[in-house]
């Protein structure tokens, strides 16, 4: 464990704090677009809560992929309310932050959303809306904790690491860490996924009525520092075997997908060496298809 801590402190901060820009050349093939260009329903990407990932920023590849699939992707700039939410079919929230943590990734990490906003989102989903909630490691997990709990997903405001192998985490069907489901199967064999890679993030507990995508094995531990990326012998840590990093469920007339890692759905170039991180990384060739499958389920294309 001591060796793991040293590796985390020396290596992983470079992934987090180095400059990350969108990989504008990433353009994976879509076998069969759901809609003609611009004829699909509206997908909102939240940009009203100091989000680390935005439509034309670090989630440019995310939004481009959905637009190529026929969806109309728009920024949601303001606070959440029922009237504005009713204008879209799917709401994507990725790495929202409370204002006090925008430039200061230390505890405390209060909610990024007001109680009235959480109430509005919950009512909108219950009435038929679809929520795609993505919250990375601390402090983003803490900022989304209250919203997640409204749907009975229990976020942990920490970092999850493999104690055996450093680098990306792998979830696959063979080891049953990736759960086969209607979403991982897609609409046909061309859309099925067998292995997914993630890049750090958090671990969370899912409710009994939810279905997991990604499940951690016995090698993973959760670490809860007071300052992001700063770990020592006093840092709280525990095993998270059986916990999740991705899950989904129906809620009322609506649907919700929850993930504890955001870079996996981006395509970024990190640092001075422009290292590929996300869907464009060679270790994650199927991540983009999982993203499409998730959107298709949230849209009701996959039943």
Secondary structure, DSSP 8 states (H G I E B T S, - for coil): -HHHHHHIIIIIHHHHHS-EEE-TT-----SS-SSSTT-S-EEEEE-SS--SS-TTTTTHHHHHHHHHTT-EEEEE-S---HHHHTT-SEEEEES---GGGSS--BS----SS-HHHHHHHHHHHHTT-EEEEE--STTHHHHHHHHHHHTT-EE-SSEEEESS--S-EEEETTTTSB---HHHH-SSGGG---EEEE-S---EE--TT-EEEEE--TTEEEEE-SBTT---TTSEEEE-TT-EEEEEEEETTEEEEEES-SGGG-EEEETTTTEEEETTSTT-TTHHHHHHHHHHHHHTS--
